[in-house]
């Protein structure tokens, strides 16, 4: 993925991105239940690195497995590339946390862009105090082995009802997380940035007393005024 595309997406809101994806026929792109644990440190854009949990089975979900460097949830923390976002398929299970403060600290130190899960985390207050953006379904004290077995890395997963493929682009802000298919990322970033600029202009029009009818969405007259405004304000985003 071109880093310039990631940088551009970082400046586009998830609300704008969902509209851009809707225009392209994609409706199911917003991860339900993954809320920012720390809204003051939640903006990110990154490629997805996936981890999949399956239901616990007693002969597999043994405490000893946490010491196995090849156990997917432990391997993921050391193998995820810097700048990627870990996307965890926690099956929407609320009975256990999928990471805690020590694993979050390690990923923060390694330069991971974010962690996104449709389940909770452990040590929620401590995790929220870090600078790593974490989107999850809240906090839960029990360890993941109580309800999960870590099955796979870098495979298609379901997170909050959304299909996520390794390499998809995720964007997060205070509203939540949007999944963008990798093949669409460049055009969505381009058109999303233009939509943000147009809506900045439309908001100024409304604040100046223009009615929403004919302004939002813009009619021909408003669009002509927008083109004039762009010419007069080439650096105004």
N, C-alpha and C positions, 0 to 999 in steps of 0.2 A: 504494500500500500504506500502510495506517495505521501511522505510526511506533510506536504502542503495541503493535501485533502483533509488529513486529520486535523491540522491547524485550523483550517477554514470551518470544519464542522464544530470545533470547540467553541466557536463564536456564534453558533446558531442554536436557538432554543429548541427544546424537545417539542413544544407546541407547533412551531413552524415545521419541524421535520415530519411530524405526523401528518400534517396537511400535504406536504410534498409527496409523501408515500401514498396518501389517499388518492392524489391526482394520478398516481401510477398504478392504482388498483390494489394497493396493499393496505388492508384495514387492521390486521392483527399484528401489530408491530410494537405495542407498548406493554412492557412487562408489568403485569398486575401484581401488587403486593410487595414490590421491592421499593421501599421508601428510603430516602437518604437518612442515615443514622445521625449525621452531622450536617445539617443544611448549609452551614457556613463553609464547608469544605466538601463540596459534592460535584462540582463541574468537571467533566472529563469527556474525552473522545478517544477511542482506542479500538484495536482489533480484539476479537473475542478469543479467549483460550478457555476451553470447556472442561468441566468436571461433572461426572454423572454419578449420583447415588441411586442405589436400589434398596428395597426393604431389607432390614436387618434379618440375618439368619444366625442362630446361635453358634454354629460351628465355624462361621466365617467372621462374624463381628466379635472377635476376641480382643481383649485389651492388649495382648502381646503384639498384635499386628501394627499397632501404632509405632513400634520401633523398626518396622520393615521399611527401608528407604524406597522400595518399589511399590508400597501401598499407595494407590493413586492420590488420595487426599494429601499425603505427606510428600510424595514425589512432585505434585503440582506446585507446591510452594517454592521448590528449588528449581524447577524446570520452566516455569512460565517466563517468557521473555520480558525484560524491562520494557515498559511502555504498553504492555498488553493489559486487558481487563479479564479477570477470572470470572467466568459465568458458571454458577453452580446450580445444577438441577437437584434441588432438595425435595422434589415431589410435593411442594407446598406443605410439608410436614412441620408442624409447629412444636413437636415434642422434644427437640434437641437443637443445639447450635452447631453450625457447620464449620465455623472457625472461632478462635478466641483471641485474646489480646496478644499472645506471644506470636502466633502465626501471622496476625495482622501486622505486628511490628516488623517481622522478617520480610514480608512482602513490601511494606513501606520502604524498608532499607534497600531492597533490591530494585526499587524504581517501578513497581507495578502501578498501573494507572488507576485501577479500581477493582473492587470485588462486588459482584452482583449475585444475589441469591433470592429465591422465592421462599426460603426458610429463614429462621432467626439465627443470630450469632450468640456466642457466650461472651461474658465480660463486656456487656454492651456499653457501659459508661466509659470503660478504659479504651475500647475500640473507637468510640466516638471522639475521644480526646486526641487521637492521632490525626495526621494530615492525609491519610489514605482514604479516598472516597469509598464508603461502604453503603450499599443499598441492600436492604434486607426486610424481613417481615417482623422485626423487633428483636427481643432478647429472650433467651431460654438458658437455664443453667445446665441441664444434662448434656453430656458429651454426645457427639454424633453416633457413636456405636450403639447407643440405646435404641435407636430406631433405623439406622442406616448401615449400609455397607458401600464403601467407595468402589465403584465398578470399573469406570473407564475415564480416560483422558482423551481430549481432542477428537470427540465424536459428536454427531448431532445430539442436541439435548433439548428438553422442554424447560423453559424457565418462566414462571408466571403466565403459563398458557401460550407462550410464544416459542416457535421453533428457532433455535439458534445454531448456526453452523460455525465451526472453527473458521476464523478469518472474517466473519461478518463484522461490521463496524457498529459499536455501541456508543451512544451519546447520552450523558446523564446530566441533569440539573435538578433544581429544587422540586420540579414536578415529577421526576422519575427517570426511567431509562427507556430509550427507543432503540430498536434493532434495525439496522440498514443492511440489506444484502450487499455484499462487497461489490458486485457488478454495477450497482446503482449509486455507489457512494460519491463518485466524482460529480455526476450531474445533480444529485440531491444537494451536495455541498454548494455547487454553483448557484442553483436556483433558490436554495434556501437562503443564501446570503442576499440575493436580490429581493426575495420576499421580505426579509427583515428590513431592508432599506425602504421598500415601498410602505410597509406598515408603520415605520417610523414617521414617514411623511404623512400618512393618513391620520395618525394619532395627533400630529401637530394641527392638521386641518380640523379635526373634531374639537380639539382644545381651543381653536380659534373661533368656534361657533358654527361650523358647518354641520348639517344634519348627517346622520349615518346613512340614510337613503341616498344613493348616488356616490357616497364616499367609501362605504365599506359594505360590500365590495365596490370598487371604483367603477364609475361609468366612463364614457369616452372623454367627457370634459375633465374629469378628475385625473385621468391618465395623461391627458395633454398637459395639465398643470404639473403633474409629477415629472414629466420629461423636462419641462422648463426649469423646475426646481433642481433636478439633477445637473443640468447644464450650469446653473448658477452656483451649485454647491457640490463640486466634484469630490470633495473629501468628506462630506457629511454622510455618515452611515446611518 
